[in-house]
Amino acid sequence: MAAKDTECDDKLFDAILQRDGHVLRDLLPEQVDIEYDLRSRYHDRVLPGKKGHLAEKNFIIRILYKNAY
């Protein structure tokens, strides 16, 4: 993936997280409440299970797992 594509993905995901009325906001999983702070997190959402190779093509799932490791 090109750097420009990654930058655009990040901007879109940030817009989804920040705007309550964003049309894609309903596609996000619920927020997770973590009581410990081992390292900073890219987002505060539950990571859904990957259910096959097509899940990696889904924007929401791909961006949620982007900085998970």
Phi, psi and omega in degrees: 000134181288158181299322180296319178297318179296319179296318178294319177299317180297318179296318179295315180297318177299320179295320179297317181292324187274333185256116180298328183268009182295138185297333181269356184300326180293344179277347179286145174290169182293161179285148178254140179253104182254130183270351179248162183224077181282322178204162180290148181249147179288330180208170182248036184249155176289137177275117179286155177290142177279127185249030178138177184291337179289337179297330179290344178274344181285126184301312184299312180294318180299316183286328177294324180271356188308306183247035184280342186248000000 
